[in-house]
Amino acid sequence: ALLWFGIGGLLIHMLIFAFHHPHIIKKARKGVTELIIIGFVAAGAFGLYTYALSLQSASIVSAITSVKALFVFIIATILSYFHSKIIRETLNKTEIMLKTIGIILIILGIIGITL
């Protein structure tokens, strides 16, 4: 079902490109092209996710996909620490401690799911 969800998203993006409003060509052709690329990537990702579900239990596969949120959280924290202009966030000791606690809770949740 997830594979078909990804393929459906790809088809919708391609339909937008095929039956576009004339202003898409002038202003947002690059955006529509990127939507089509995202559709291909999403269809492939859903296909791999479905394949992973067929090989292992759902709890292990969902735990692995939940690691994605951990990486995003860690990368955002690092970016906000070293390049605060990108995220527009200044970190002090309290915020770093809260983010560290959040990372630890995510790790504990992933461990809890897999056990």
MDAnalysis code that builds the backbone (N, CA, C; Angstrom):
import MDAnalysis as mda
import numpy as np

u = mda.Universe.empty(345, n_residues=115, atom_resindex=np.repeat(np.arange(115), 3), trajectory=True)
u.add_TopologyAttr("name", ["N", "CA", "C"] * 115)
u.add_TopologyAttr("resid", np.arange(1, 116))
u.add_TopologyAttr("resname", ["ALA", "LEU", "LEU", "TRP", "PHE", "GLY", "ILE", "GLY", "GLY", "LEU", "LEU", "ILE", "HIS", "MET", "LEU", "ILE", "PHE", "ALA", "PHE", "HIS", "HIS", "PRO", "HIS", "ILE", "ILE", "LYS", "LYS", "ALA", "ARG", "LYS", "GLY", "VAL", "THR", "GLU", "LEU", "ILE", "ILE", "ILE", "GLY", "PHE", "VAL", "ALA", "ALA", "GLY", "ALA", "PHE", "GLY", "LEU", "TYR", "THR", "TYR", "ALA", "LEU", "SER", "LEU", "GLN", "SER", "ALA", "SER", "ILE", "VAL", "SER", "ALA", "ILE", "THR", "SER", "VAL", "LYS", "ALA", "LEU", "PHE", "VAL", "PHE", "ILE", "ILE", "ALA", "THR", "ILE", "LEU", "SER", "TYR", "PHE", "HIS", "SER", "LYS", "ILE", "ILE", "ARG", "GLU", "THR", "LEU", "ASN", "LYS", "THR", "GLU", "ILE", "MET", "LEU", "LYS", "THR", "ILE", "GLY", "ILE", "ILE", "LEU", "ILE", "ILE", "LEU", "GLY", "ILE", "ILE", "GLY", "ILE", "THR", "LEU"])
u.atoms.positions = np.array([
    [0.821, -1.196, 0.000],
    [0.000, 0.000, 0.000],
    [0.861, 1.255, 0.000],
    [1.981, 1.204, 0.723],
    [2.847, 2.383, 0.772],
    [3.499, 2.659, -0.575],
    [3.841, 1.591, -1.295],
    [4.408, 1.772, -2.623],
    [3.428, 2.496, -3.528],
    [2.158, 2.102, -3.486],
    [1.148, 2.737, -4.325],
    [0.901, 4.175, -3.903],
    [1.072, 4.456, -2.614],
    [0.956, 5.838, -2.137],
    [2.042, 6.705, -2.776],
    [3.264, 6.190, -2.816],
    [4.361, 6.925, -3.451],
    [4.162, 7.088, -4.932],
    [3.694, 6.031, -5.590],
    [3.444, 6.111, -7.030],
    [2.305, 7.099, -7.317],
    [1.288, 7.106, -6.459],
    [0.199, 8.070, -6.627],
    [0.683, 9.503, -6.504],
    [1.566, 9.740, -5.545],
    [2.137, 11.083, -5.409],
    [2.927, 11.477, -6.636],
    [3.682, 10.533, -7.186],
    [4.438, 10.799, -8.405],
    [3.502, 11.132, -9.557],
    [2.418, 10.367, -9.697],
    [1.470, 10.625, -10.789],
    [0.810, 11.989, -10.647],
    [0.496, 12.373, -9.425],
    [-0.110, 13.699, -9.218],
    [0.853, 14.799, -9.628],
    [2.130, 14.641, -9.270],
    [3.118, 15.650, -9.662],
    [3.269, 15.708, -11.173],
    [3.247, 14.561, -11.823],
    [3.372, 14.552, -13.276],
    [2.127, 15.146, -13.939],
    [0.938, 14.909, -13.339],
    [-0.278, 15.527, -13.880],
    [-0.236, 17.040, -13.741],
    [0.281, 17.521, -12.626],
    [0.426, 18.969, -12.454],
    [1.331, 19.524, -13.549],
    [2.395, 18.789, -13.846],
    [3.314, 19.252, -14.882],
    [2.675, 19.195, -16.265],
    [1.899, 18.139, -16.536],
    [1.306, 17.972, -17.864],
    [0.174, 18.960, -18.119],
    [-0.689, 19.150, -17.136],
    [-1.845, 20.039, -17.305],
    [-1.676, 21.275, -16.436],
    [-0.594, 21.941, -16.632],
    [-0.240, 23.079, -15.786],
    [-0.978, 24.344, -16.200],
    [-1.001, 25.217, -15.283],
    [-1.468, 26.563, -15.571],
    [-0.324, 27.274, -16.284],
    [-0.599, 28.154, -17.217],
    [0.489, 28.781, -17.997],
    [1.552, 29.489, -17.150],
    [1.208, 29.943, -15.964],
    [2.216, 30.653, -15.174],
    [3.272, 29.718, -14.603],
    [3.025, 28.410, -14.629],
    [4.041, 27.473, -14.130],
    [5.273, 27.517, -15.022],
    [5.075, 27.572, -16.316],
    [6.212, 27.614, -17.232],
    [7.050, 28.854, -16.966],
    [6.410, 29.982, -16.728],
    [7.140, 31.230, -16.550],
    [7.814, 31.333, -15.194],
    [7.142, 30.903, -14.141],
    [7.641, 31.198, -12.801],
    [8.148, 29.997, -12.030],
    [7.544, 28.834, -12.222],
    [7.842, 27.754, -11.294],
    [8.133, 26.417, -11.969],
    [8.692, 26.429, -13.133],
    [8.997, 25.170, -13.823],
    [9.996, 24.343, -13.021],
    [10.972, 25.006, -12.433],
    [11.969, 24.294, -11.636],
    [11.311, 23.613, -10.440],
    [10.361, 24.272, -9.817],
    [9.671, 23.682, -8.675],
    [8.877, 22.448, -9.046],
    [8.218, 22.486, -10.194],
    [7.446, 21.329, -10.640],
    [8.393, 20.187, -10.996],
    [9.519, 20.496, -11.603],
    [10.512, 19.467, -11.903],
    [11.022, 18.829, -10.620],
    [11.250, 19.632, -9.600],
    [11.694, 19.096, -8.313],
    [10.608, 18.246, -7.663],
    [9.346, 18.613, -7.842],
    [8.251, 17.784, -7.337],
    [8.256, 16.402, -7.990],
    [8.528, 16.360, -9.280],
    [8.577, 15.081, -9.979],
    [9.746, 14.240, -9.454],
    [10.898, 14.852, -9.232],
    [12.046, 14.130, -8.681],
    [11.717, 13.612, -7.285],
    [11.071, 14.443, -6.471],
    [10.665, 14.022, -5.131],
    [9.682, 12.858, -5.213],
    [8.805, 12.891, -6.209],
    [7.870, 11.792, -6.400],
    [8.577, 10.485, -6.695],
    [9.604, 10.533, -7.558],
    [10.383, 9.323, -7.842],
    [11.099, 8.824, -6.588],
    [11.694, 9.738, -5.843],
    [12.403, 9.350, -4.612],
    [11.420, 8.769, -3.592],
    [10.246, 9.385, -3.454],
    [9.249, 8.884, -2.501],
    [8.735, 7.515, -2.916],
    [8.503, 7.316, -4.204],
    [8.037, 6.008, -4.670],
    [9.094, 4.945, -4.383],
    [10.354, 5.260, -4.623],
    [11.426, 4.320, -4.316],
    [11.548, 4.059, -2.828],
    [11.415, 5.113, -2.025],
    [11.505, 4.959, -0.571],
    [10.361, 4.112, -0.033],
    [9.162, 4.331, -0.529],
    [8.032, 3.513, -0.089],
    [8.206, 2.058, -0.525],
    [8.770, 1.859, -1.703],
    [9.034, 0.498, -2.157],
    [10.044, -0.207, -1.251],
    [11.125, 0.495, -0.905],
    [12.121, -0.086, -0.002],
    [11.550, -0.318, 1.393],
    [10.702, 0.587, 1.855],
    [10.074, 0.433, 3.165],
    [9.174, -0.811, 3.182],
    [8.404, -1.001, 2.113],
    [7.547, -2.169, 2.018],
    [8.380, -3.445, 1.955],
    [9.481, -3.404, 1.222],
    [10.369, -4.558, 1.147],
    [10.972, -4.865, 2.522],
    [11.369, -3.828, 3.259],
    [11.913, -4.032, 4.601],
    [10.866, -4.637, 5.527],
    [9.623, -4.201, 5.389],
    [8.555, -4.786, 6.205],
    [8.338, -6.254, 5.898],
    [8.566, -6.642, 4.649],
    [8.383, -8.045, 4.301],
    [9.521, -8.921, 4.829],
    [10.678, -8.313, 5.110],
    [11.821, -9.085, 5.592],
    [11.892, -9.188, 7.108],
    [11.496, -8.141, 7.826],
    [11.633, -8.089, 9.283],
    [10.297, -7.749, 9.921],
    [10.311, -7.729, 11.241],
    [9.082, -7.360, 11.951],
    [8.847, -5.856, 11.837],
    [7.619, -5.478, 11.974],
    [7.244, -4.070, 11.810],
    [7.879, -3.197, 12.881],
    [8.085, -3.724, 14.083],
    [8.656, -2.898, 15.151],
    [10.098, -2.526, 14.859],
    [10.874, -3.432, 14.293],
    [12.266, -3.119, 13.970],
    [12.329, -2.111, 12.832],
    [11.495, -2.301, 11.826],
    [11.495, -1.375, 10.696],
    [11.050, 0.014, 11.144],
    [10.036, 0.093, 12.008],
    [9.592, 1.400, 12.481],
    [10.633, 2.038, 13.390],
    [11.384, 1.234, 14.128],
    [12.453, 1.789, 14.956],
    [13.547, 2.384, 14.095],
    [13.873, 1.711, 13.007],
    [14.912, 2.235, 12.116],
    [14.448, 3.536, 11.462],
    [13.183, 3.590, 11.061],
    [12.700, 4.831, 10.459],
    [12.566, 5.952, 11.480],
    [12.413, 5.616, 12.755],
    [12.340, 6.678, 13.766],
    [13.702, 7.279, 14.054],
    [14.772, 6.618, 13.651],
    [16.111, 7.173, 13.816],
    [16.261, 8.435, 12.968],
    [15.478, 8.515, 11.907],
    [15.505, 9.693, 11.036],
    [15.248, 10.971, 11.841],
    [14.286, 10.934, 12.731],
    [13.987, 12.109, 13.562],
    [15.159, 12.437, 14.472],
    [15.851, 11.428, 14.947],
    [17.020, 11.655, 15.796],
    [18.109, 12.375, 15.018],
    [18.374, 11.927, 13.787],
    [19.396, 12.581, 12.983],
    [19.036, 14.021, 12.657],
    [17.789, 14.266, 12.336],
    [17.348, 15.632, 12.053],
    [17.532, 16.505, 13.286],
    [17.184, 15.983, 14.446],
    [17.309, 16.723, 15.698],
    [18.767, 17.043, 15.996],
    [19.652, 16.060, 15.819],
    [21.073, 16.271, 16.090],
    [21.671, 17.258, 15.096],
    [21.367, 17.114, 13.816],
    [21.905, 18.010, 12.799],
    [21.401, 19.432, 13.007],
    [20.121, 19.583, 13.365],
    [19.588, 20.924, 13.627],
    [20.264, 21.557, 14.837],
    [20.557, 20.766, 15.849],
    [21.248, 21.293, 17.028],
    [22.666, 21.729, 16.665],
    [23.356, 20.910, 15.892],
    [24.717, 21.267, 15.478],
    [24.705, 22.521, 14.614],
    [23.760, 22.593, 13.674],
    [23.665, 23.795, 12.830],
    [23.363, 25.039, 13.644],
    [22.457, 24.915, 14.602],
    [22.121, 26.089, 15.398],
    [23.272, 26.495, 16.321],
    [24.144, 25.558, 16.647],
    [25.285, 25.890, 17.502],
    [26.394, 26.560, 16.699],
    [26.736, 25.998, 15.535],
    [27.850, 26.519, 14.757],
    [27.434, 27.588, 13.748],
    [26.227, 27.523, 13.245],
    [25.740, 28.485, 12.247],
    [24.368, 28.987, 12.686],
    [24.352, 29.799, 13.704],
    [23.076, 30.250, 14.264],
    [22.296, 31.150, 13.315],
    [22.941, 31.692, 12.292],
    [22.227, 32.548, 11.336],
    [21.311, 31.727, 10.430],
    [21.643, 30.460, 10.190],
    [20.827, 29.619, 9.309],
    [19.486, 29.317, 9.966],
    [19.513, 28.865, 11.222],
    [18.290, 28.490, 11.911],
    [17.744, 29.643, 12.740],
    [18.537, 30.653, 12.928],
    [18.153, 31.830, 13.723],
    [17.789, 31.443, 15.147],
    [18.712, 30.724, 15.748],
    [18.508, 30.292, 17.119],
    [19.839, 30.416, 17.853],
    [19.800, 31.029, 18.992],
    [20.992, 31.091, 19.821],
    [20.830, 30.102, 20.964],
    [21.875, 29.369, 21.215],
    [21.810, 28.331, 22.237],
    [22.506, 28.793, 23.509],
    [21.847, 28.558, 24.622],
    [22.495, 28.744, 25.912],
    [22.548, 27.384, 26.610],
    [23.068, 27.336, 27.818],
    [23.250, 26.054, 28.507],
    [21.929, 25.334, 28.743],
    [20.872, 26.064, 29.071],
    [19.573, 25.439, 29.327],
    [19.027, 24.779, 28.067],
    [19.114, 25.470, 26.941],
    [18.599, 24.908, 25.693],
    [19.415, 23.706, 25.244],
    [20.726, 23.757, 25.424],
    [21.562, 22.611, 25.069],
    [21.204, 21.422, 25.956],
    [20.960, 21.659, 27.237],
    [20.584, 20.580, 28.150],
    [19.227, 19.982, 27.746],
    [18.264, 20.831, 27.377],
    [16.955, 20.338, 26.944],
    [17.064, 19.520, 25.660],
    [17.887, 19.980, 24.732],
    [18.068, 19.235, 23.488],
    [18.765, 17.902, 23.749],
    [19.718, 17.884, 24.667],
    [20.391, 16.639, 25.020],
    [19.408, 15.659, 25.656],
    [18.560, 16.153, 26.530],
    [17.535, 15.303, 27.140],
    [16.583, 14.775, 26.067],
    [16.232, 15.616, 25.110],
    [15.368, 15.178, 24.007],
    [16.019, 14.075, 23.184],
    [17.307, 14.219, 22.895],
    [18.033, 13.194, 22.136],
    [18.061, 11.890, 22.921],
    [18.314, 11.974, 24.223],
    [18.343, 10.773, 25.066],
    [16.968, 10.106, 25.088],
    [15.901, 10.894, 25.170],
    [14.553, 10.320, 25.168],
    [14.233, 9.628, 23.840],
    [14.685, 10.209, 22.739],
    [14.468, 9.574, 21.440],
    [15.202, 8.238, 21.384],
    [16.445, 8.227, 21.852],
    [17.221, 6.981, 21.852],
    [16.559, 5.933, 22.739],
    [16.100, 6.346, 23.918],
    [15.416, 5.397, 24.807],
    [14.128, 4.873, 24.188],
    [13.416, 5.725, 23.479],
    [12.187, 5.286, 22.805],
    [12.484, 4.280, 21.704],
    [13.547, 4.510, 20.956],
    [13.937, 3.570, 19.900],
    [14.330, 2.225, 20.524],
    [15.082, 2.283, 21.605],
    [15.467, 1.036, 22.298],
    [14.208, 0.348, 22.825],
    [13.279, 1.118, 23.372],
    [12.028, 0.536, 23.889],
    [11.209, -0.138, 22.800],
    [11.182, 0.422, 21.631],
    [10.416, -0.166, 20.518],
    [11.040, -1.479, 20.080],
    [12.368, -1.516, 20.022],
    [13.027, -2.717, 19.511],
    [13.047, -3.866, 20.503],
    [12.867, -3.603, 21.778],
    [12.892, -4.691, 22.772],
    [11.574, -5.304, 22.953],
])
